[in-house]
Amino acid sequence: MSNINIQIRLATVEDLEQVFSFIRQKAAFDGYLDELQATPQQLETTLFGRSPLARVLLAEVDNSAIAFALFFYTYSSFLGKPSIWLDDLFVQPHMRGQRVGTALLNYLSTLASENDCGRIEWTVNVNNDRGIEFYQKQGAQILNNLRLCRLSY
């Protein structure tokens, strides 16, 4: 494993095309590119507009973005505290195994601690064995007794 210098920062509107590119790459990786409906214009409004609905972290090496994490705050009635929902985490294939995903999760953990969050939650595709193994190594519990529910409009 190489010793690379990973920098994590919040994305800005100037990063819009890179963020959209990462979303497309993740959709392709997950096998859902045909279902991608987001546009750069929508992302500009919802991520970087007056009232952003979510935030994006970029991981960079040598000032080049190599990964992203898209997240937002939720609330847990059971904990009586806010939580972070990690909606997307994607590391470009050539950078996997270089601790980039770990750096993004560590940054999110710091944000969770600073904001008195009770937990960070996300989903992982049941067929993504490498992702599941990575998350378990980070200490994540894989909750098999819950199912994702969705209403689409």
Backbone as CSV, one residue per row, in Angstrom:
resi,resn,N_x,N_y,N_z,CA_x,CA_y,CA_z,C_x,C_y,C_z
1,MET,0.849,-1.173,0.000,0.000,0.000,0.000,0.891,1.231,0.000
2,SER,0.649,2.134,-0.932,1.452,3.343,-1.014,1.022,4.329,0.060
3,ASN,1.906,5.252,0.359,1.643,6.280,1.350,1.318,7.565,0.603
4,ILE,0.040,7.800,0.320,-0.360,8.976,-0.437,-0.955,10.004,0.514
5,ASN,-0.907,11.257,0.103,-1.450,12.356,0.893,-2.867,12.658,0.389
6,ILE,-3.859,12.233,1.156,-5.263,12.416,0.786,-5.794,13.643,1.494
7,GLN,-6.338,14.557,0.741,-6.965,15.759,1.295,-8.478,15.623,1.124
8,ILE,-9.237,15.932,2.177,-10.694,15.894,2.132,-11.196,17.332,2.285
9,ARG,-12.148,17.712,1.438,-12.737,19.046,1.549,-14.191,19.013,1.100
10,LEU,-14.941,20.014,1.554,-16.316,20.162,1.090,-16.304,20.691,-0.333
11,ALA,-17.134,20.124,-1.166,-17.253,20.575,-2.552,-17.960,21.930,-2.588
12,THR,-17.652,22.699,-3.611,-18.312,23.975,-3.868,-18.955,23.918,-5.247
13,VAL,-19.697,24.943,-5.577,-20.368,24.968,-6.881,-19.361,24.861,-8.032
14,GLU,-18.129,25.291,-7.804,-17.094,25.169,-8.836,-16.756,23.700,-9.129
15,ASP,-17.130,22.818,-8.229,-16.870,21.385,-8.393,-18.047,20.638,-9.012
16,LEU,-19.057,21.357,-9.460,-20.301,20.749,-9.931,-20.077,19.671,-10.988
17,GLU,-19.297,19.935,-12.001,-19.086,18.940,-13.066,-18.388,17.694,-12.532
18,GLN,-17.439,17.877,-11.605,-16.756,16.726,-11.012,-17.723,15.900,-10.179
19,VAL,-18.564,16.569,-9.401,-19.557,15.868,-8.588,-20.498,15.078,-9.489
20,PHE,-20.975,15.703,-10.555,-21.871,15.011,-11.481,-21.168,13.820,-12.120
21,SER,-19.906,13.982,-12.464,-19.139,12.876,-13.042,-19.037,11.710,-12.060
22,PHE,-18.779,11.996,-10.788,-18.712,10.932,-9.784,-20.063,10.237,-9.617
23,ILE,-21.142,11.004,-9.640,-22.474,10.404,-9.524,-22.726,9.464,-10.695
24,ARG,-22.352,9.876,-11.897,-22.501,9.012,-13.077,-21.644,7.752,-12.946
25,GLN,-20.416,7.909,-12.480,-19.533,6.758,-12.318,-20.096,5.773,-11.294
26,LYS,-20.636,6.300,-10.197,-21.216,5.421,-9.178,-22.456,4.722,-9.718
27,ALA,-23.288,5.437,-10.447,-24.478,4.820,-11.035,-24.081,3.690,-11.980
28,ALA,-23.041,3.912,-12.770,-22.560,2.869,-13.680,-22.011,1.682,-12.888
29,PHE,-21.228,1.948,-11.859,-20.665,0.886,-11.018,-21.768,0.043,-10.394
30,ASP,-22.838,0.706,-9.928,-23.948,0.012,-9.279,-24.891,-0.658,-10.279
31,GLY,-24.710,-0.384,-11.580,-25.571,-0.968,-12.601,-26.887,-0.225,-12.782
32,TYR,-26.905,1.064,-12.416,-28.136,1.853,-12.493,-27.986,3.099,-13.349
33,LEU,-27.063,3.128,-14.277,-26.859,4.313,-15.099,-28.122,4.699,-15.861
34,ASP,-28.903,3.699,-16.304,-30.137,3.993,-17.029,-31.179,4.686,-16.157
35,GLU,-31.049,4.568,-14.844,-32.010,5.179,-13.929,-31.574,6.558,-13.436
36,LEU,-30.375,6.996,-13.798,-29.884,8.297,-13.362,-30.698,9.402,-14.017
37,GLN,-31.359,10.209,-13.209,-32.180,11.309,-13.694,-31.616,12.677,-13.337
38,ALA,-30.726,12.740,-12.375,-30.167,14.014,-11.933,-29.448,14.708,-13.080
39,THR,-29.525,16.022,-13.075,-28.809,16.846,-14.050,-27.894,17.797,-13.292
40,PRO,-26.869,18.309,-13.962,-26.025,19.303,-13.288,-26.832,20.506,-12.785
41,GLN,-27.837,20.909,-13.530,-28.657,22.046,-13.110,-29.401,21.729,-11.804
42,GLN,-29.952,20.526,-11.696,-30.623,20.127,-10.453,-29.636,20.088,-9.294
43,LEU,-28.474,19.532,-9.532,-27.460,19.436,-8.484,-27.000,20.815,-8.035
44,GLU,-26.884,21.728,-8.968,-26.474,23.089,-8.597,-27.463,23.689,-7.607
45,THR,-28.756,23.478,-7.852,-29.789,24.009,-6.961,-29.847,23.257,-5.642
46,THR,-29.862,21.928,-5.705,-30.102,21.132,-4.495,-28.864,20.940,-3.620
47,LEU,-27.671,21.028,-4.219,-26.451,20.847,-3.438,-25.734,22.156,-3.128
48,PHE,-25.890,23.145,-4.001,-25.105,24.368,-3.848,-25.957,25.637,-3.852
49,GLY,-27.280,25.479,-3.836,-28.174,26.633,-3.863,-28.303,27.297,-2.507
50,ARG,-29.308,28.123,-2.372,-29.537,28.898,-1.156,-29.745,28.012,0.071
51,SER,-30.483,26.919,-0.095,-30.752,25.986,1.008,-30.340,24.573,0.593
52,PRO,-29.059,24.266,0.654,-28.599,22.939,0.207,-29.280,21.814,0.974
53,LEU,-29.652,20.769,0.252,-30.305,19.612,0.855,-29.314,18.540,1.281
54,ALA,-28.119,18.610,0.759,-27.072,17.647,1.081,-25.734,18.325,0.860
55,ARG,-24.686,17.649,1.305,-23.334,18.173,1.141,-22.478,17.096,0.487
56,VAL,-21.395,17.534,-0.115,-20.499,16.612,-0.815,-19.074,16.823,-0.320
57,LEU,-18.431,15.729,-0.007,-17.004,15.736,0.303,-16.250,15.243,-0.914
58,LEU,-15.135,15.864,-1.199,-14.245,15.393,-2.249,-12.941,14.949,-1.606
59,ALA,-12.437,13.823,-2.048,-11.107,13.363,-1.658,-10.182,13.660,-2.823
60,GLU,-9.060,14.300,-2.515,-8.118,14.697,-3.556,-6.717,14.197,-3.236
61,VAL,-6.005,13.882,-4.282,-4.588,13.578,-4.207,-3.924,14.443,-5.265
62,ASP,-2.932,15.196,-4.861,-2.242,16.121,-5.776,-3.232,17.045,-6.485
63,ASN,-4.193,17.573,-5.723,-5.211,18.504,-6.217,-6.111,17.919,-7.299
64,SER,-6.184,16.606,-7.369,-7.054,15.937,-8.324,-8.088,15.117,-7.552
65,ALA,-9.383,15.349,-7.830,-10.452,14.626,-7.137,-10.454,13.168,-7.577
66,ILE,-10.481,12.271,-6.580,-10.425,10.836,-6.861,-11.587,10.075,-6.239
67,ALA,-12.388,10.775,-5.406,-13.488,10.114,-4.712,-14.440,11.174,-4.172
68,PHE,-15.657,10.699,-3.848,-16.605,11.619,-3.234,-17.510,10.881,-2.265
69,ALA,-18.094,11.663,-1.374,-19.117,11.164,-0.456,-20.214,12.229,-0.409
70,LEU,-21.452,11.814,-0.625,-22.600,12.707,-0.564,-23.398,12.329,0.673
71,PHE,-23.703,13.316,1.533,-24.360,13.021,2.803,-25.309,14.139,3.197
72,PHE,-26.182,13.820,4.145,-27.055,14.832,4.725,-27.406,14.410,6.140
73,TYR,-27.915,15.366,6.886,-28.281,15.103,8.282,-29.720,14.613,8.360
74,THR,-29.947,13.633,9.228,-31.276,13.111,9.510,-31.457,13.193,11.026
75,TYR,-32.522,12.599,11.505,-32.777,12.604,12.942,-33.231,11.218,13.366
76,SER,-32.704,10.760,14.487,-33.106,9.473,15.041,-33.967,9.707,16.270
77,SER,-35.234,9.328,16.174,-36.123,9.456,17.331,-35.699,8.495,18.444
78,PHE,-35.131,7.354,18.091,-34.694,6.396,19.099,-33.533,6.958,19.920
79,LEU,-32.633,7.680,19.254,-31.479,8.246,19.950,-31.753,9.641,20.502
80,GLY,-32.744,10.313,19.914,-32.994,11.701,20.296,-31.873,12.613,19.850
81,LYS,-31.239,12.248,18.720,-30.080,12.985,18.219,-30.104,13.008,16.691
82,PRO,-29.365,13.941,16.122,-29.181,13.892,14.668,-28.295,12.717,14.280
83,SER,-28.376,12.344,13.031,-27.528,11.316,12.434,-27.064,11.820,11.078
84,ILE,-26.119,11.144,10.515,-25.687,11.434,9.146,-26.102,10.267,8.273
85,TRP,-26.734,10.578,7.151,-27.036,9.571,6.142,-26.029,9.745,5.012
86,LEU,-25.237,8.717,4.785,-24.263,8.686,3.698,-24.966,8.104,2.487
87,ASP,-25.314,8.952,1.544,-26.084,8.495,0.393,-25.200,7.852,-0.668
88,ASP,-24.034,8.420,-0.888,-23.109,7.879,-1.888,-21.685,7.958,-1.372
89,LEU,-20.927,6.920,-1.627,-19.484,6.926,-1.421,-18.900,6.198,-2.620
90,PHE,-18.023,6.879,-3.336,-17.433,6.284,-4.533,-15.968,6.670,-4.621
91,VAL,-15.125,5.667,-4.817,-13.696,5.863,-5.024,-13.374,5.342,-6.417
92,GLN,-12.671,6.148,-7.200,-12.312,5.686,-8.540,-11.522,4.382,-8.443
93,PRO,-11.791,3.466,-9.367,-11.201,2.120,-9.278,-9.685,2.091,-9.083
94,HIS,-8.958,2.974,-9.753,-7.494,2.934,-9.644,-6.989,3.387,-8.272
95,MET,-7.871,3.951,-7.437,-7.471,4.426,-6.113,-7.998,3.550,-4.979
96,ARG,-8.742,2.518,-5.308,-9.268,1.635,-4.270,-8.121,0.878,-3.601
97,GLY,-8.278,0.645,-2.312,-7.236,-0.023,-1.547,-6.141,0.920,-1.082
98,GLN,-6.324,2.228,-1.286,-5.321,3.229,-0.904,-5.744,4.034,0.327
99,ARG,-6.798,3.588,1.033,-7.317,4.220,2.244,-8.106,5.497,1.979
100,VAL,-8.547,5.671,0.742,-9.332,6.862,0.394,-10.722,6.775,1.026
101,GLY,-11.378,5.629,0.910,-12.686,5.449,1.536,-12.604,5.610,3.044
102,THR,-11.540,5.098,3.632,-11.330,5.249,5.072,-11.197,6.721,5.442
103,ALA,-10.463,7.475,4.637,-10.292,8.907,4.905,-11.637,9.635,4.841
104,LEU,-12.471,9.290,3.872,-13.789,9.918,3.777,-14.658,9.559,4.985
105,LEU,-14.667,8.289,5.382,-15.455,7.882,6.547,-14.929,8.529,7.828
106,ASN,-13.619,8.665,7.951,-13.056,9.331,9.124,-13.480,10.796,9.182
107,TYR,-13.499,11.455,8.037,-13.933,12.858,7.984,-15.402,12.958,8.395
108,LEU,-16.226,12.046,7.878,-17.641,12.031,8.269,-17.794,11.753,9.758
109,SER,-16.973,10.882,10.306,-17.020,10.591,11.738,-16.694,11.837,12.558
110,THR,-15.742,12.613,12.092,-15.417,13.869,12.772,-16.603,14.824,12.724
111,LEU,-17.239,14.951,11.554,-18.431,15.800,11.440,-19.534,15.305,12.367
112,ALA,-19.724,13.995,12.425,-20.753,13.427,13.294,-20.464,13.776,14.752
113,SER,-19.234,13.661,15.155,-18.854,13.980,16.527,-19.049,15.465,16.822
114,GLU,-18.611,16.319,15.900,-18.733,17.769,16.087,-20.187,18.221,16.162
115,ASN,-21.098,17.465,15.540,-22.513,17.838,15.498,-23.376,16.982,16.427
116,ASP,-22.732,16.286,17.375,-23.412,15.453,18.359,-24.354,14.438,17.714
117,CYS,-23.915,13.872,16.607,-24.718,12.856,15.925,-24.570,11.516,16.651
118,GLY,-25.635,10.749,16.619,-25.620,9.448,17.264,-25.073,8.339,16.390
119,ARG,-25.099,8.546,15.068,-24.616,7.499,14.174,-24.512,8.012,12.746
120,ILE,-23.858,7.199,11.932,-23.801,7.378,10.480,-24.408,6.113,9.899
121,GLU,-25.303,6.283,8.936,-25.947,5.121,8.308,-25.866,5.245,6.793
122,TRP,-25.955,4.094,6.123,-25.958,4.038,4.670,-26.412,2.656,4.239
123,THR,-26.583,2.486,2.952,-26.892,1.176,2.403,-25.711,0.712,1.551
124,VAL,-25.663,-0.585,1.330,-24.668,-1.162,0.438,-25.375,-2.268,-0.339
125,ASN,-25.086,-2.351,-1.606,-25.679,-3.382,-2.456,-25.279,-4.758,-1.932
126,VAL,-26.247,-5.654,-1.831,-25.971,-6.994,-1.289,-24.957,-7.763,-2.137
127,ASN,-24.782,-7.383,-3.391,-23.821,-8.051,-4.273,-22.441,-7.402,-4.241
128,ASN,-22.284,-6.328,-3.483,-21.008,-5.610,-3.426,-20.159,-6.194,-2.295
129,ASP,-19.638,-7.389,-2.527,-18.859,-8.085,-1.494,-17.654,-7.283,-1.029
130,ARG,-16.970,-6.641,-1.966,-15.780,-5.854,-1.588,-16.188,-4.668,-0.716
131,GLY,-17.301,-4.013,-1.067,-17.786,-2.899,-0.263,-18.205,-3.343,1.127
132,ILE,-18.920,-4.451,1.210,-19.355,-4.973,2.508,-18.139,-5.299,3.371
133,GLU,-17.145,-5.947,2.793,-15.925,-6.276,3.538,-15.228,-5.004,4.017
134,PHE,-15.157,-3.979,3.152,-14.539,-2.713,3.531,-15.279,-2.080,4.708
135,TYR,-16.607,-2.018,4.627,-17.385,-1.390,5.698,-17.249,-2.161,7.008
136,GLN,-17.220,-3.470,6.936,-17.039,-4.264,8.156,-15.667,-4.000,8.780
137,LYS,-14.645,-3.831,7.956,-13.312,-3.511,8.472,-13.302,-2.150,9.165
138,GLN,-14.208,-1.270,8.758,-14.309,0.055,9.383,-15.098,-0.002,10.684
139,GLY,-15.644,-1.173,11.005,-16.403,-1.332,12.231,-17.909,-1.225,12.047
140,ALA,-18.375,-1.142,10.814,-19.810,-1.012,10.550,-20.527,-2.334,10.806
141,GLN,-21.713,-2.238,11.360,-22.598,-3.393,11.503,-23.431,-3.478,10.228
142,ILE,-23.559,-4.647,9.669,-24.432,-4.869,8.519,-25.751,-5.391,9.090
143,LEU,-26.795,-4.593,8.981,-28.089,-4.933,9.575,-28.923,-5.715,8.567
144,ASN,-28.974,-7.014,8.725,-29.704,-7.874,7.802,-31.191,-7.951,8.105
145,ASN,-31.600,-7.436,9.248,-33.014,-7.523,9.621,-33.819,-6.303,9.182
146,LEU,-33.221,-5.384,8.426,-33.917,-4.207,7.915,-33.946,-4.258,6.393
147,ARG,-34.969,-3.688,5.813,-35.085,-3.602,4.359,-35.363,-2.160,3.967
148,LEU,-34.772,-1.745,2.888,-35.005,-0.411,2.361,-36.415,-0.344,1.788
149,CYS,-37.146,0.685,2.148,-38.497,0.913,1.616,-38.459,2.201,0.809
150,ARG,-39.210,2.257,-0.282,-39.167,3.422,-1.154,-40.520,3.696,-1.768
151,LEU,-40.902,4.949,-1.784,-42.032,5.442,-2.562,-41.457,6.385,-3.601
152,SER,-41.680,6.146,-4.856,-41.145,7.008,-5.910,-42.238,7.892,-6.470
153,TYR,-41.868,9.120,-6.824,-42.837,10.077,-7.392,-42.333,10.655,-8.685
